[in-house]
Amino acid sequence: METNFVNLYLAERTREIRSSAIRDILKITVSDSEFLSFAGGLPNPSLLPTDLLDMATEFAIRSMRDVAFQYGESEGYKSLREIVREQFVSERGIDDRSICITSGSQQGLDILGKLLMDQKTNVLLENPVYLGALQAFSPYRPNLISLTMEVDGPNLDALGKILSEKKVHCFYANPSYQNPSTCTWSVAKRKEVASLLDKHEVILIEDEAYLFLDFTGTLYPSIASFRKKRDLSFVLGSFSKILSPGFRLGWVSVPKPYQNIFIATKQGNDLNSNQFSQIVLYHLLLHMDIQKHVQKVQSFYAHQKDYLVGLLKQYLPEVRFQNPLGGMFLWVEFPHVSETEMMRKIMEKKVVMVPGNEFRLEPSEVAFFRMNFSFLKETEMEDGVRRIQDVYRDIIT
């Protein structure tokens, strides 16, 4: 009765709101320390430059309190936007006004969903797709269309066919070390997709949360950088993966025609992103060697990835996965089991991964799991993989 009563007052669009399995799993693992989690995309806390962070935080409190503890500009602290443009944005023709600081790149996705999507909108998504994008877009009730992906990016024949047969308004893409599939688009496919999107006048929402996590230091050019119709591309970035998700700060490169409406929409969300975090982050970036720090992160994650790959080859030689070029995950296929049974039984062993169907519009009968390698220690990874091995062997034999 209570649920039905509440539903009388909820907006119809709330029927499309979906919970995040990753966040639900995080609650469990936080409350029970015996759990070993391969689930969340958690940066490793050992990589945080603590001395510089202490200095930046103290400076913000002692010397910048009149700014740090006040409301700020909706588009973000100007000095921080300048650093983002200078050090983190590769697209040509971007000025400080184009950069909007958001409360994590997740807020950027929500704002773009609000601005660009409704029930008449066709939105193209990679398959599989980042769960947070599904959460951000679904309440606006667009028609979501899946695009088949390959190791080096989208299937171009499938993309061309979809664009020719339907009026696609937006294409959401995560082209570098994609979450969850880990695939990285080739430069050739980035160029070809940019040309196709220009031809069909499709808005691109390019999510580059993992851009700086290439294991060899390669920095891929954005799809947007190859477009002639530059006013049809939004590019999102994040500080969560290279520094700390605790800042809750990201950014969006917003084309000039959309800047005013984007800022007005953000004002309705939160007035401005956390001002204190912005001041601390600005002074942290001002005094640290960000390139050296990013190289340290890349090297650490490359080692972590190699260690998990070695464990899977040793204990679970039947599973299949692409060896990623960067990022924080493996996308692992477990043959001859169901995701539901596998998930239930590994939870009983107090180890967790994210089921692959959480990242799909339509469920797959093939069992995939996303495994994070950035957070756990080596001994914990081995213990976790051995628990997973015990479950898998029990199911298939």
N, C-alpha and C positions, 0 to 999 in steps of 0.2 A: 504493500500500500504506500509506504513512504517513497519508494522509487517512482511509482506512477505519479504520485503527487508532485514530486520534484520535476518530473518530465513535463508536466503541464506548463511550467514556467520557463523551461530552457528553450533557447532559440533552436530552430530546426537544424541549423548548421552544426550544432554541437554533436549531432549524431555521428559526424565524421571524425570527431576528435579521437585519437588513438593514444594509448599509453605507450611509453617506451619500455620495451623488455629490458633494455640495458640499464635504465634507471631502477627498474624493479629489482634486477639482479644485484645492483650496487647496494641497495638497502639491505639485502640478505647478507652480503659479504661483509658489510660494515658492522652488522650486528653480531656476526659469528666469525671470530678470528680464525677458526679452523678451516674455513673455506679458502681454497686456492682459486683465484679468478683470472681466467684468460679472457674475460668478457669486456670490461671497459677499456676505452682508449685513453688510458691514464699516462701522462708523461711521467718519467722517472724523477722523483723528488731530489735524488742525489745530484742532478744536473743543474739545479737552481743556483745561481751565483749569490749565495747567501750574504757574503760580506758587502757586496755592492747593493744588494736589496736592503740590507739594514741601513746603509748610508742614505739611500734614496728615500726610504720611509722616514728616517729621522729628519732629513732635510725638509720633506713635505710638511711634517708636523711643526718643526721649529721655525722654519723660514718662509713657508708658503701657506700658512694656516688660513690667511684671509682669502686665498683663492681655493685651496684644496678642500675646505669645508663649506663651500658655497655652491649654489647652482652654477652651472656653466653653460656654454653655448651648446645648442642642440646638436650641431654638427660635430662637436668635439673640441677639445683643447687645441688651440691653433698650433702651438709648438709641436704637439704630438702628431698632428696631421702633416706637418712639414716633414718630420722624420719618416713617417710612413711613406710619403710620396718619394722622398729621396732614397730610402734604403730598401723598401719592400715592394714597390710598384714598378712594373716593367713596361706598361703600356705607354705609348707616345701620346702627347697632347693632354696629359693629366696635370691639372693644377691643384692647389690646396683646396679650392672650393669643391673639386670633384670628390675629395675624400671625406667620407662621413664615418666617424667613430661610432661603433655600435656595441651594444651589450652582448659581446660574443658575436661571431658570425651567424649564430642561430637567430638572433634578432633581425639581422639583415634578411634572412630567408623569410621570416614572418612578415616583415614590412613589404617585401617584394610580392609575396602571396597576396597580401591585402591590396596592393596597388594594381596588380596585373591579372588576377585570376578571379573568375566567377563561374557560374554554371554553364556559360557559353564558351568557356575557354578550353582549348585543347593544349595540354601541357605534355611535352615529351620528356621521358625519364630513361636513364640507363637501367638495365636489368642485369643484376640487382642494383638497388639504389640506396643511398644513405637514408637511414631510418629517420633522422632529424628533418630531412626535407619532406618526407611523407607527412610527418607530424605538423610541419609548418604550413604546408599547402592544402592538406585535406579539408580543414574547416571551411575553406572558401569554395569547396565543391567543384573544382575543375574536372574536366574529363582527362584522366591520366592515361597516357599511352606508353607502353614499354618498348624499348629499343634493344635489340639483340647486340650483345657486346662480344668482342674478340680480344685476344691477348694484347693487341696494340691499339685498341679503341673500338669505336662502333663499326658494325657491319655497314659499309657505305651503300651497298645495294638496298638493304633494308631501310636505311635512312632516306635515300632518294625516293623510294617507293612511298613511304609514309608522307613525305613532304609534297609529293605530287598528287596524292589522293586526298589529303586532308589539309585544311587550313590550320597549321600549327602556330599558336601564338607565342609560346615560350619553350625553350629547351634548357632543362637543368642538367648540368654536366659537372663531374668531379674528375678532371682528366689526368691528374697526377697522383699515382698510388691510390687509386680509387677505393673508397670505403663503401662496401666491404671487399670487392673482388680483387683489389690490389693492382689491377691492370693500369698501365700508363700509356696514354695515347702517344703514338709516334708523331713527330713533327709533320710528316707528310699528311697524316689524317687530320691533324689540327688545321692545316691549310685547306684541305679539301672540305672539311666541315664548315669552316669559315666562309668559303665560297658558296656552299649550298645554302647556308643560313642567309647570306646576303641576297642570293637569287630569290629566295622565297620570303624574304623580309620577316625573319623570325627573331624574336628577342632571345638573347643568350643570357642565362644566369650561370656564371662560371664560378664554381666553388673551389678555391685553391688553398684549402686549410692545411694541406700536407706538402705544399710546393717546396718548402725548404728542407724536406726530410729525405732527399736523395742520398743513397749510401755512398756515392762517389763524388758528391758535390755538384752534380749536373743541375742546372737551373733551366727548366723548359720554358719556352715562350708561351704566353697565354694564347688561347684560341682567339680571344678578342683582339690581340695585336695584329692578326692577319686579316681582320675584317675591314672592308671599305666603308661599310655603314656603321661607324663607330658609335652612333647614338642608339644602337640596338643591343648594347652589351653592358651588363653589370658584372663586375668581378669582385668576389668576396675573399677576404683574408682573415687570418686569426693569429693571436698571440698565444693561444692555449697550448699549441703543440710544441712551439719552440721556446717558450718561457714558462707560463703557468696559466692553467684554466681558472685559478683563483682570482685573477684580475678581472675576469669576465669582460674582456675587451677584444674586439675585432674591428674590421673596417669594410666598407663597400666603396668601390669606385663607381660613382653615379654619373651617367651622361648628363650634360648640361640641361637638356629639355626637361629632365625629371628631377632636378636637384631641389627645387622649391617644394614640390609635392612630396618628395621623399622625406625632407626635413620636417614638414608639417605633420606627416604621418608618424614619424618618430616622436615628435612632441606629444602626440596623443598616447604613445606607449609609455614613455618614462621621462619626458621633458629633456633629460640629457643622461648620457651614460655616466657611471660612477666617477665623479670628479676627482675624488681622492686617489682612486686607482690610476686615473689618467696622469695625474701629477707625479705619482711615484714611478709609473712606467716611463714617463718622459725622462725623468732624471736618471733612471736606471739605464736607459738606452743611450743617454748623453755621455755616460761615463764608462760604458762597457764596450768591448770590441765584439760587436754582434756577429761578425763573420767568424771570428775564432770560436765564439760560443756555439754557433750553428754547426761548425765543423766537429766540435766535441760531441754534440747531440747526434749528428749523423754517424760518427764513428762508433759511439756507444750502441745505437740502435742496430747498426750493421752487425756488430758482435752478438747482440741479443737475438737477432733474427737467425744468424748462422747457428747459434746454439740450439734454438728451438727446431730448426730444420733438421739438425743432426739427431735430436731426440726422436723426432717423428720417424726418421729413416731407421733408427735403431729399434724402436719399440712398436711402431705402427707402419711397417713398410707397405701395407695395403692402401693406405690413404693417399689421395692425390691432391696436389696443389701447385700453383704457379709460384716460382721463387721470385719474390717481388724485388723491384729496383729501389724501393724506398718505402716510407710510411711506417706503420706501427702494427700491421696485421698480417696473418696468413689466412687465406680463404680455402678451407680444407673440406674435401669431399670424403665422406665415410661410406664406402660401398656396402650394400646389402643390409642396411639398417634404416629404421625410420627416425626422423628427427625427434619426434615426440617421445618415443621409448628411450632413445639415447639420452635425451635431456633429463628425463625423469631419473634415470639410473645414475647418471654422473652426479646429479644433485644429491642423491643418496650417499655417494662417495665423497661429498663435500668438495666438488670441483665444478666449475662452471665455464661454459662458452656461450656464445650467442647463436641461437638457431638461425639458419640461413633464410627461412621463410619470413622472418621478421623484416627482411629487406626486399621483399617481392610484393608486387601487386597481386599476382596469382601464385598460389603455392606450387612448389615443385615436389615431385615424388622422390627426387634424389636428395639425400641428406648432405647438407653443407653446414659447416659451423665456422664462424669468424673467431680466430684465436689471436689475442694480443700478446706481443712479446716485449713490450717496452717496460713493464712495471715489475714483474716478478723477478726474484733473484734466481740464479742458475739452479740452486738446490731445490727451490720451490717449483721451478718449471719441470725439473725431472720428476719430482714427486707427483706433480699434477698430471704429467703425461703418463706415468705409470698407473695412476688411478684410472685414467681414461682408457688405457690399454686393457685393464682388467674388465671394465664394463664392455668394451667392444668385443673382446674375446668371448665373454659370457653370452653375448647376444648372437654372435655368428656361429657358435659351435653348438 
